[in-house]
Amino acid sequence: MKERTRTKLIQEGKYVAEVEVVFMETDDGWSPSLSLDEAYKLDKVRESLRQGDIKTALGFGPVFTLTPVSS
């Protein structure tokens, strides 16, 4: 089994967080997959952004604000 670290972007409303997660790669058909802890981490970041709790979300990685571009 191999483990690979990747950056996932989580968007909720006007916020985007960059979160590092570890994917597990195996020889079966369900690869790559996340561990339960990694999935919970993404859920925690998503919920924090949804509630506007930027301080908690920052504990998992950088957080950015999206700004609309008008033409």
Secondary structure, 3 states (H helix, E strand, C coil): CEEEEEEEEEEECCEEEEEEEEEEECCCCCCCEECHHHHHHHHHHHHHHHHCCHHHHHCCCCEEECCCCCC
